[in-house]
Amino acid sequence: MSPFWRTWLIVWATSVIVFGFVIAGGAFDATSSPIRLIYESLQGPAPFTFDAPTRFSQGVLGAVTIGWGVTVLLMLPAVIDLGEKGRTFWIAIAAGLAAWFVIDSALSIATGFGLNVIANTALAVGFLIPMLATGTLKRSAA
């Protein structure tokens, strides 16, 4: 994988981590402004309120997002170094991303936050561009 695509994926994973901190910030009133702005921009069916269960959910969701980003970020060097032998790992990451995309997007639409699908699509495309450009997910001709 070229240095360009390696850097692209590092930036992608880092952005997932940063967004996880934004989400987790919703757990506390003092740090909830960024995620509050995001929810308001999604124009849901009603004003978004931060009650205790929502704050708990924001903290957990943020932590999971951070963990996912850190996992991908720390796996990248090893998986890239594996070359064609790393294909199984790339498929696993892509499958996890696809599962998240389908479920998150469907629930976003069903709950009245359909604009979230735009952000989901941007994140998924940001991962898939280097996968397609480098042929990482293709079967090797053996």
ZIHU-V603830 format. One record per pair of residues at least 24 apart in sequence whose ideal C-beta (glycine too) atoms are under 10 Angstrom apart, sorted by the first residue. I is the first residue (numbers start at 0). J is the second residue. D is the distance in Angstrom with one decimal. If there is no record, write none. Layout:
I;J;D
I;J;D
This chain:
0;75;9.3
0;78;9.2
0;79;5.0
0;80;9.2
0;82;8.3
0;85;9.3
0;129;7.5
0;132;9.4
0;133;5.3
0;134;9.8
0;135;7.1
1;129;9.1
1;132;8.8
1;133;7.4
3;129;8.6
3;132;9.1
3;133;9.8
4;79;8.7
4;128;8.6
4;129;4.2
4;130;9.0
4;132;6.4
4;133;5.5
4;135;8.7
5;75;7.3
5;76;8.4
5;79;5.9
5;129;8.5
5;133;9.6
6;129;9.7
7;125;8.0
7;126;9.4
7;128;7.4
7;129;5.2
7;132;8.9
7;133;9.9
8;71;7.9
8;72;8.6
8;75;5.6
8;78;9.4
8;79;8.0
8;92;9.8
8;125;9.0
8;126;7.6
8;128;9.8
8;129;5.7
8;130;9.2
8;133;9.8
8;135;10.0
9;71;9.6
9;72;6.7
9;75;6.4
9;76;9.1
9;79;10.0
10;125;8.7
11;68;8.9
11;71;8.1
11;72;9.0
11;75;9.4
11;122;8.0
11;125;5.0
11;126;6.0
11;128;9.1
11;129;8.0
12;67;8.9
12;68;5.2
12;69;8.0
12;70;8.7
12;71;4.5
12;72;3.9
12;73;8.7
12;74;8.8
12;75;6.6
12;92;9.9
12;125;10.0
12;126;9.0
13;68;7.2
13;69;9.7
13;71;9.7
13;72;6.5
14;68;7.9
14;122;8.1
14;125;7.8
15;64;6.4
15;65;8.1
15;66;9.9
15;67;6.4
15;68;3.4
15;69;8.7
15;70;9.7
15;71;7.0
15;72;8.1
15;122;7.4
15;125;9.3
15;126;9.3
16;64;7.7
16;65;5.5
16;66;9.1
16;67;8.6
16;68;3.6
16;69;6.1
16;71;9.0
16;72;6.8
17;64;9.6
17;65;9.0
17;68;8.1
18;61;8.5
18;64;6.3
18;65;8.8
18;68;7.8
18;118;9.1
18;122;8.5
19;60;8.2
19;61;5.0
19;62;7.2
19;63;7.6
19;64;3.4
19;65;3.5
19;66;7.7
19;67;7.6
19;68;5.8
19;69;8.6
20;61;6.5
20;62;9.7
20;64;8.5
20;65;6.5
20;68;9.6
21;57;9.7
21;61;7.4
21;64;8.9
22;56;9.5
22;57;5.9
22;58;8.4
22;59;9.4
22;60;5.3
22;61;3.6
22;62;8.6
22;63;8.9
22;64;5.7
22;65;8.4
23;57;6.6
23;58;5.5
23;59;8.5
23;60;7.6
23;61;2.5
23;62;6.0
23;63;9.4
23;64;7.8
23;65;6.8
24;57;7.6
24;58;9.0
24;61;7.1
25;49;6.5
25;53;7.5
25;54;6.4
25;55;9.8
25;56;8.3
25;57;3.2
25;58;7.4
25;60;8.3
25;61;7.0
26;53;9.2
26;54;4.9
26;55;7.1
26;56;8.7
26;57;5.0
26;58;3.5
26;59;8.5
26;60;9.4
26;61;7.1
26;62;9.2
27;54;7.1
27;57;9.0
27;58;8.4
28;54;8.2
30;57;9.8
31;57;7.6
34;60;9.7
34;61;8.4
37;115;9.0
37;118;8.4
38;112;8.0
38;115;9.4
40;114;7.4
40;115;9.7
40;118;9.6
41;107;8.1
41;111;8.8
41;112;4.7
41;113;8.2
41;114;4.8
41;115;5.5
41;116;9.9
41;117;9.3
41;118;8.5
42;111;8.6
42;112;7.9
42;113;8.8
42;114;6.1
43;107;9.4
43;110;7.4
43;111;5.0
43;112;4.8
43;113;9.1
43;114;8.6
43;115;9.0
44;110;7.7
44;111;3.6
44;112;8.1
45;111;8.0
47;112;9.3
64;99;9.9
67;92;9.7
67;95;7.9
67;96;9.4
67;99;8.4
70;95;9.5
71;95;9.1
71;96;9.2
71;126;8.7
78;135;9.0
79;133;9.5
79;135;9.0
82;135;9.4
82;139;9.5
83;134;9.5
83;135;8.7
83;137;9.2
83;138;9.3
83;139;4.9
83;141;9.1
84;139;9.4
85;135;7.7
86;134;9.9
86;135;6.8
86;136;6.9
86;137;8.1
86;138;7.7
86;139;7.5
88;135;9.6
89;126;9.8
89;129;9.8
89;130;6.5
89;133;9.4
89;135;4.9
89;136;5.8
90;130;9.5
90;135;9.1
90;136;6.4
92;126;7.6
92;130;8.8
92;135;9.9
92;136;9.9
93;123;9.3
93;126;7.3
93;127;7.5
93;130;6.4
93;135;9.0
93;136;6.4
96;122;8.0
96;123;6.0
96;125;10.0
96;126;5.7
96;127;8.1
96;130;9.6
97;123;7.8
97;126;9.9
97;127;9.5
99;123;8.4
100;126;9.7
